[in-house]
């Protein structure tokens, strides 16, 4: 599998998670989330708290690492005039 194909699959997976959470939010707003998933409200809340915790820890780990997407700026001394 090419790097581009892997990147596309990863992007699709992340979009799928966000779409699922959005659909879950809609169902919760309508009062049908637990019926749709066939789990108790307590189980659903525990699951969502796990998702939030994992996301927060992932953010913390990413922020503790140097970011390769941000260019490094360096102060450059002005060049001396020639001639």
N, CA, C and O atoms as a GROMACS GRO file, in nm:
protein
  332
    1UNK      N    1   0.085  -0.117   0.000
    1UNK     CA    2   0.000   0.000   0.000
    1UNK      C    3   0.090   0.124   0.000
    1UNK      O    4   0.186   0.132   0.076
    2UNK      N    5   0.056   0.217  -0.085
    2UNK     CA    6   0.138   0.338  -0.095
    2UNK      C    7   0.115   0.430   0.025
    2UNK      O    8   0.016   0.416   0.097
    3UNK      N    9   0.208   0.521   0.045
    3UNK     CA   10   0.195   0.618   0.155
    3UNK      C   11   0.071   0.703   0.137
    3UNK      O   12   0.004   0.737   0.235
    4UNK      N   13   0.039   0.737   0.013
    4UNK     CA   14  -0.082   0.817  -0.015
    4UNK      C   15  -0.208   0.739   0.022
    4UNK      O   16  -0.301   0.796   0.079
    5UNK      N   17  -0.211   0.609  -0.011
    5UNK     CA   18  -0.326   0.527   0.025
    5UNK      C   19  -0.341   0.516   0.176
    5UNK      O   20  -0.452   0.522   0.229
    6UNK      N   21  -0.230   0.500   0.247
    6UNK     CA   22  -0.234   0.494   0.393
    6UNK      C   23  -0.286   0.625   0.450
    6UNK      O   24  -0.366   0.625   0.543
    7UNK      N   25  -0.239   0.736   0.395
    7UNK     CA   26  -0.284   0.868   0.441
    7UNK      C   27  -0.434   0.885   0.418
    7UNK      O   28  -0.505   0.937   0.503
    8UNK      N   29  -0.481   0.840   0.301
    8UNK     CA   30  -0.624   0.849   0.271
    8UNK      C   31  -0.707   0.766   0.369
    8UNK      O   32  -0.812   0.810   0.415
    9UNK      N   33  -0.659   0.645   0.401
    9UNK     CA   34  -0.731   0.560   0.496
    9UNK      C   35  -0.734   0.622   0.634
    9UNK      O   36  -0.836   0.616   0.703
   10UNK      N   37  -0.624   0.682   0.675
   10UNK     CA   38  -0.620   0.746   0.807
   10UNK      C   39  -0.715   0.865   0.812
   10UNK      O   40  -0.785   0.884   0.911
   11UNK      N   41  -0.717   0.944   0.706
   11UNK     CA   42  -0.807   1.059   0.699
   11UNK      C   43  -0.951   1.013   0.703
   11UNK      O   44  -1.034   1.071   0.773
   12UNK      N   45  -0.984   0.908   0.627
   12UNK     CA   46  -1.120   0.853   0.626
   12UNK      C   47  -1.159   0.801   0.764
   12UNK      O   48  -1.273   0.819   0.807
   13UNK      N   49  -1.066   0.737   0.833
   13UNK     CA   50  -1.095   0.684   0.966
   13UNK      C   51  -1.126   0.797   1.064
   13UNK      O   52  -1.220   0.788   1.142
   14UNK      N   53  -1.046   0.904   1.060
   14UNK     CA   54  -1.071   1.017   1.149
   14UNK      C   55  -1.204   1.084   1.116
   14UNK      O   56  -1.278   1.122   1.206
   15UNK      N   57  -1.233   1.099   0.988
   15UNK     CA   58  -1.360   1.158   0.948
   15UNK      C   59  -1.477   1.071   0.991
   15UNK      O   60  -1.583   1.122   1.029
   16UNK      N   61  -1.458   0.940   0.986
   16UNK     CA   62  -1.562   0.846   1.028
   16UNK      C   63  -1.591   0.859   1.177
   16UNK      O   64  -1.707   0.857   1.219
   17UNK      N   65  -1.486   0.873   1.257
   17UNK     CA   66  -1.504   0.890   1.402
   17UNK      C   67  -1.581   1.019   1.430
   17UNK      O   68  -1.674   1.020   1.510
   18UNK      N   69  -1.542   1.127   1.363
   18UNK     CA   70  -1.611   1.255   1.384
   18UNK      C   71  -1.756   1.248   1.338
   18UNK      O   72  -1.844   1.304   1.403
   19UNK      N   73  -1.782   1.181   1.228
   19UNK     CA   74  -1.919   1.166   1.180
   19UNK      C   75  -2.002   1.084   1.279
   19UNK      O   76  -2.118   1.116   1.304
   20UNK      N   77  -1.942   0.978   1.335
   20UNK     CA   78  -2.013   0.896   1.433
   20UNK      C   79  -2.045   0.978   1.557
   20UNK      O   80  -2.157   0.971   1.609
   21UNK      N   81  -1.948   1.056   1.605
   21UNK     CA   82  -1.974   1.140   1.723
   21UNK      C   83  -2.081   1.244   1.694
   21UNK      O   84  -2.162   1.275   1.782
   22UNK      N   85  -2.083   1.299   1.574
   22UNK     CA   86  -2.185   1.396   1.537
   22UNK      C   87  -2.323   1.331   1.534
   22UNK      O   88  -2.421   1.389   1.581
   23UNK      N   89  -2.331   1.210   1.479
   23UNK     CA   90  -2.459   1.138   1.476
   23UNK      C   91  -2.503   1.103   1.618
   23UNK      O   92  -2.622   1.110   1.650
   24UNK      N   93  -2.408   1.066   1.702
   24UNK     CA   94  -2.440   1.036   1.842
   24UNK      C   95  -2.493   1.161   1.912
   24UNK      O   96  -2.588   1.154   1.990
   25UNK      N   97  -2.432   1.274   1.885
   25UNK     CA   98  -2.478   1.400   1.943
   25UNK      C   99  -2.621   1.430   1.899
   25UNK      O  100  -2.704   1.471   1.981
   26UNK      N  101  -2.649   1.410   1.773
   26UNK     CA  102  -2.785   1.434   1.722
   26UNK      C  103  -2.885   1.342   1.792
   26UNK      O  104  -2.993   1.385   1.832
   27UNK      N  105  -2.847   1.215   1.807
   27UNK     CA  106  -2.936   1.120   1.874
   27UNK      C  107  -2.955   1.159   2.020
   27UNK      O  108  -3.066   1.146   2.073
   28UNK      N  109  -2.850   1.205   2.086
   28UNK     CA  110  -2.860   1.247   2.226
   28UNK      C  111  -2.952   1.368   2.237
   28UNK      O  112  -3.032   1.378   2.330
   29UNK      N  113  -2.941   1.462   2.142
   29UNK     CA  114  -3.026   1.581   2.144
   29UNK      C  115  -3.173   1.543   2.125
   29UNK      O  116  -3.262   1.610   2.178
   30UNK      N  117  -3.197   1.436   2.050
   30UNK     CA  118  -3.334   1.389   2.027
   30UNK      C  119  -3.382   1.294   2.137
   30UNK      O  120  -3.498   1.255   2.140
   31UNK      N  121  -3.290   1.256   2.227
   31UNK     CA  122  -3.326   1.166   2.335
   31UNK      C  123  -3.330   1.020   2.296
   31UNK      O  124  -3.395   0.939   2.363
   32UNK      N  125  -3.262   0.985   2.186
   32UNK     CA  126  -3.267   0.846   2.138
   32UNK      C  127  -3.130   0.777   2.137
   32UNK      O  128  -3.118   0.667   2.082
   33UNK      N  129  -3.029   0.838   2.195
   33UNK     CA  130  -2.894   0.782   2.187
   33UNK      C  131  -2.884   0.643   2.250
   33UNK      O  132  -2.829   0.551   2.189
   34UNK      N  133  -2.936   0.628   2.369
   34UNK     CA  134  -2.922   0.498   2.436
   34UNK      C  135  -3.006   0.391   2.369
   34UNK      O  136  -2.968   0.274   2.366
   35UNK      N  137  -3.120   0.430   2.314
   35UNK     CA  138  -3.203   0.333   2.241
   35UNK      C  139  -3.134   0.291   2.110
   35UNK      O  140  -3.136   0.173   2.074
   36UNK      N  141  -3.075   0.387   2.042
   36UNK     CA  142  -3.007   0.360   1.916
   36UNK      C  143  -2.890   0.264   1.936
   36UNK      O  144  -2.871   0.171   1.858
   37UNK      N  145  -2.812   0.288   2.042
   37UNK     CA  146  -2.693   0.205   2.068
   37UNK      C  147  -2.723   0.083   2.153
   37UNK      O  148  -2.639  -0.007   2.164
   38UNK      N  149  -2.840   0.079   2.211
   38UNK     CA  150  -2.882  -0.032   2.296
   38UNK      C  151  -2.787  -0.053   2.413
   38UNK      O  152  -2.751  -0.166   2.447
   39UNK      N  153  -2.747   0.059   2.476
   39UNK     CA  154  -2.669   0.054   2.599
   39UNK      C  155  -2.729   0.155   2.696
   39UNK      O  156  -2.806   0.243   2.656
   40UNK      N  157  -2.692   0.141   2.822
   40UNK     CA  158  -2.747   0.233   2.921
   40UNK      C  159  -2.680   0.369   2.910
   40UNK      O  160  -2.573   0.384   2.852
   41UNK      N  161  -2.746   0.467   2.966
   41UNK     CA  162  -2.691   0.603   2.967
   41UNK      C  163  -2.558   0.604   3.043
   41UNK      O  164  -2.463   0.671   3.001
   42UNK      N  165  -2.551   0.531   3.152
   42UNK     CA  166  -2.428   0.523   3.232
   42UNK      C  167  -2.313   0.466   3.149
   42UNK      O  168  -2.202   0.519   3.153
   43UNK      N  169  -2.339   0.359   3.074
   43UNK     CA  170  -2.235   0.299   2.990
   43UNK      C  171  -2.191   0.395   2.880
   43UNK      O  172  -2.072   0.406   2.851
   44UNK      N  173  -2.286   0.465   2.821
   44UNK     CA  174  -2.254   0.559   2.713
   44UNK      C  175  -2.168   0.674   2.766
   44UNK      O  176  -2.070   0.713   2.703
   45UNK      N  177  -2.206   0.727   2.881
   45UNK     CA  178  -2.129   0.837   2.940
   45UNK      C  179  -1.988   0.790   2.975
   45UNK      O  180  -1.891   0.862   2.953
   46UNK      N  181  -1.975   0.670   3.030
   46UNK     CA  182  -1.843   0.616   3.063
   46UNK      C  183  -1.759   0.600   2.936
   46UNK      O  184  -1.640   0.633   2.936
   47UNK      N  185  -1.820   0.552   2.830
   47UNK     CA  186  -1.749   0.535   2.702
   47UNK      C  187  -1.702   0.671   2.651
   47UNK      O  188  -1.587   0.685   2.610
   48UNK      N  189  -1.790   0.770   2.653
   48UNK     CA  190  -1.754   0.903   2.604
   48UNK      C  191  -1.644   0.966   2.689
   48UNK      O  192  -1.556   1.034   2.636
   49UNK      N  193  -1.648   0.943   2.819
   49UNK     CA  194  -1.541   0.994   2.906
   49UNK      C  195  -1.407   0.928   2.872
   49UNK      O  196  -1.303   0.994   2.877
   50UNK      N  197  -1.409   0.800   2.838
   50UNK     CA  198  -1.288   0.732   2.794
   50UNK      C  199  -1.235   0.793   2.664
   50UNK      O  200  -1.114   0.813   2.648
   51UNK      N  201  -1.325   0.821   2.573
   51UNK     CA  202  -1.285   0.883   2.445
   51UNK      C  203  -1.222   1.020   2.472
   51UNK      O  204  -1.117   1.052   2.416
   52UNK      N  205  -1.286   1.099   2.557
   52UNK     CA  206  -1.234   1.233   2.590
   52UNK      C  207  -1.097   1.222   2.656
   52UNK      O  208  -1.005   1.296   2.620
   53UNK      N  209  -1.083   1.132   2.752
   53UNK     CA  210  -0.955   1.114   2.821
   53UNK      C  211  -0.846   1.076   2.722
   53UNK      O  212  -0.736   1.132   2.724
   54UNK      N  213  -0.876   0.981   2.634
   54UNK     CA  214  -0.777   0.937   2.536
   54UNK      C  215  -0.739   1.051   2.442
   54UNK      O  216  -0.621   1.067   2.410
   55UNK      N  217  -0.837   1.128   2.398
   55UNK     CA  218  -0.810   1.243   2.311
   55UNK      C  219  -0.724   1.346   2.382
   55UNK      O  220  -0.629   1.399   2.323
   56UNK      N  221  -0.755   1.376   2.508
   56UNK     CA  222  -0.676   1.474   2.584
   56UNK      C  223  -0.532   1.426   2.603
   56UNK      O  224  -0.438   1.505   2.590
   57UNK      N  225  -0.515   1.299   2.634
   57UNK     CA  226  -0.380   1.244   2.650
   57UNK      C  227  -0.303   1.248   2.519
   57UNK      O  228  -0.183   1.276   2.518
   58UNK      N  229  -0.371   1.221   2.409
   58UNK     CA  230  -0.308   1.226   2.278
   58UNK      C  231  -0.262   1.368   2.247
   58UNK      O  232  -0.151   1.388   2.198
   59UNK      N  233  -0.348   1.465   2.275
   59UNK     CA  234  -0.312   1.606   2.254
   59UNK      C  235  -0.190   1.641   2.340
   59UNK      O  236  -0.096   1.705   2.292
   60UNK      N  237  -0.192   1.600   2.466
   60UNK     CA  238  -0.081   1.629   2.556
   60UNK      C  239   0.049   1.569   2.502
   60UNK      O  240   0.153   1.636   2.505
   61UNK      N  241   0.045   1.446   2.455
   61UNK     CA  242   0.164   1.382   2.398
   61UNK      C  243   0.213   1.455   2.274
   61UNK      O  244   0.333   1.478   2.258
   62UNK      N  245   0.120   1.492   2.186
   62UNK     CA  246   0.159   1.562   2.064
   62UNK      C  247   0.220   1.698   2.095
   62UNK      O  248   0.318   1.739   2.032
   63UNK      N  249   0.164   1.768   2.193
   63UNK     CA  250   0.215   1.900   2.228
   63UNK      C  251   0.350   1.894   2.298
   63UNK      O  252   0.424   1.993   2.300
   64UNK      N  253   0.384   1.780   2.355
   64UNK     CA  254   0.513   1.768   2.423
   64UNK      C  255   0.626   1.736   2.326
   64UNK      O  256   0.743   1.738   2.364
   65UNK      N  257   0.592   1.709   2.202
   65UNK     CA  258   0.692   1.676   2.101
   65UNK      C  259   0.716   1.797   2.011
   65UNK      O  260   0.626   1.878   1.990
   66UNK      N  261   0.837   1.808   1.958
   66UNK     CA  262   0.862   1.918   1.864
   66UNK      C  263   0.771   1.903   1.742
   66UNK      O  264   0.749   1.793   1.692
   67UNK      N  265   0.720   2.014   1.696
   67UNK     CA  266   0.629   2.013   1.581
   67UNK      C  267   0.709   2.035   1.454
   67UNK      O  268   0.776   2.137   1.439
   68UNK      N  269   0.702   1.940   1.363
   68UNK     CA  270   0.778   1.951   1.238
   68UNK      C  271   0.706   2.036   1.134
   68UNK      O  272   0.764   2.072   1.032
   69UNK      N  273   0.579   2.069   1.159
   69UNK     CA  274   0.502   2.148   1.062
   69UNK      C  275   0.529   2.298   1.074
   69UNK      O  276   0.496   2.374   0.983
   70UNK      N  277   0.587   2.340   1.186
   70UNK     CA  278   0.610   2.482   1.208
   70UNK      C  279   0.754   2.512   1.172
   70UNK      O  280   0.846   2.451   1.226
   71UNK      N  281   0.775   2.606   1.080
   71UNK     CA  282   0.913   2.637   1.041
   71UNK      C  283   0.990   2.700   1.156
   71UNK      O  284   0.934   2.773   1.238
   72UNK      N  285   1.118   2.671   1.162
   72UNK     CA  286   1.204   2.730   1.263
   72UNK      C  287   1.256   2.863   1.211
   72UNK      O  288   1.310   2.871   1.101
   73UNK      N  289   1.241   2.967   1.291
   73UNK     CA  290   1.289   3.099   1.252
   73UNK      C  291   1.424   3.123   1.318
   73UNK      O  292   1.444   3.091   1.435
   74UNK      N  293   1.516   3.179   1.241
   74UNK     CA  294   1.649   3.210   1.293
   74UNK      C  295   1.678   3.356   1.269
   74UNK      O  296   1.640   3.412   1.166
   75UNK      N  297   1.748   3.419   1.364
   75UNK     CA  298   1.791   3.557   1.346
   75UNK      C  299   1.919   3.552   1.263
   75UNK      O  300   2.014   3.482   1.297
   76UNK      N  301   1.918   3.628   1.154
   76UNK     CA  302   2.032   3.630   1.065
   76UNK      C  303   2.096   3.768   1.072
   76UNK      O  304   2.027   3.869   1.060
   77UNK      N  305   2.227   3.772   1.092
   77UNK     CA  306   2.296   3.900   1.097
   77UNK      C  307   2.294   3.963   0.957
   77UNK      O  308   2.306   3.892   0.857
   78UNK      N  309   2.280   4.094   0.951
   78UNK     CA  310   2.282   4.159   0.820
   78UNK      C  311   2.419   4.139   0.752
   78UNK      O  312   2.524   4.139   0.816
   79UNK      N  313   2.413   4.124   0.623
   79UNK     CA  314   2.537   4.106   0.546
   79UNK      C  315   2.613   4.238   0.538
   79UNK      O  316   2.552   4.345   0.531
   80UNK      N  317   2.745   4.230   0.540
   80UNK     CA  318   2.826   4.351   0.528
   80UNK      C  319   2.822   4.400   0.384
   80UNK      O  320   2.814   4.321   0.290
   81UNK      N  321   2.827   4.533   0.370
   81UNK     CA  322   2.830   4.590   0.234
   81UNK      C  323   2.962   4.556   0.168
   81UNK      O  324   3.070   4.569   0.226
   82UNK      N  325   2.950   4.514   0.046
   82UNK     CA  326   3.071   4.484  -0.030
   82UNK      C  327   3.091   4.596  -0.131
   82UNK      O  328   2.998   4.635  -0.201
   83UNK      N  329   3.213   4.649  -0.138
   83UNK     CA  330   3.252   4.744  -0.240
   83UNK      C  331   3.210   4.878  -0.220
   83UNK      O  332   3.239   4.965  -0.302
   0.00000   0.00000   0.00000
